[in-house]
């Protein structure tokens, strides 16, 4: 369990970690949320793995979140008869006409490819391993010159930095995956290649057709999203700084600035934010992180991001449990430092938010061990997490497993399901229950934010208790 670690750890599941036993080890090491990458996940695997997550969690009385990461629209090359070695200065062409394909001309799966790109545009293949420039366009071919060579294979991923493409927000595959996610009642869906707020709203409209309150995570992956990030943050339930494609689409020296800007914007308005991709990449094959990776993880924790994510490290890597343990160690140590405190720039707009801030301020002043929240919808718990307690963990009591799962991404917040919970649940009973379940210990100081009956109305209150 994560104990008093505040930063949440999001682990991607795959062939290395999809069994009940392997998922249990990740939970024991400190994982809080599990990601199902629909770019590689068949539906049968997704169904089985979701069951396995819930079985492993139930064995430990934990409530991890489940995030379905939609593949999204992607531009890819077609098939080549055999791989082609490209060198600087070579000509290589792209086409949307299958009849034109040949040894030095590859097809593209996006029909408007030639309409969107301009002469002089940059084309990146395989996350920038190969770079080309468009020299000329004909009716059916983009003629390019190779700037950085490499081996061009079939079905390679294409990035067009700075080019606005007219791809749809959701593909037919995505829509089928969304239907599966709603059936399986996943807690979050991550939308890939978000370019504007309308993309987020399109997915939210699909989710509303079902009866499960799945949250939408907008992945920021290109320059267009960065320019519109405030509107995207406002529309989405959470944000992911997806540094894989983002690092290809934007100048790499800008990436730390963009990351910090997005985290700051999220903490200003109280939206959870995940920092993702390449955090412990070397540990796919090695048992220890590089020193640069340690610093990268520590930086995200210092910025007080809600969650940090593992991708291939846990889905296909050789040391998945060790990767979670490494993140846990780095986060615990870094959280002892002051942190960026971006949330101080937050503009509070209502009484609930001010009450949450009061509870956190009291917990900080008293050096309390925990803040106990009573929540029906999860809103008060989310706003308490937004205020970033310095040391106290947040224990959010609720009755609805759907509410509990959706709280798993928020920094410092542990959802606890109590079946007979109601808004005016007795405070001392709640503390006793949390002690029995191992969340609290005798002698600890607890700040309780709850609803109490005042005459004929329910009123919010903040109290201090010592666990006896």
Protein Blocks (a to p, Z undefined) as FASTA:
>chain_A
ZZjafbdcdddddfklmcfklmmmmmmnopabdcddfklmcfklmmmmmmmmmmmmmmno
pacddddddebjaddddddfbacdddehiacdddfbfklgcfklccdfbfklmmmpcghi
acdeehhlaccddfbdcfkbccdddfbgcdddehiacddehiacfbdfbdfklmmmmmmm
mmnopabdcdehiabfklmmmmmmmmmmmmcdcdcddddfbfklmmmmmmmmmmmmbdcd
dfklmmmmpcfklmmmmmmmmmmmmmmnopacddeehilmmmmmpcbdcfklmmmmmmmm
mnopabdcdfklmmmmmblmlmmmmmmmmmmmmmmpnbjolmmmpccfbfklmmmmmmmm
mmmmnopabdcdddfklmmmmmmmmnopaklccddddfblklmmmmmmpghiacdddfkb
cfklcfklmmmmmmmnopacehiacdddddddehjaccddddddddZZ
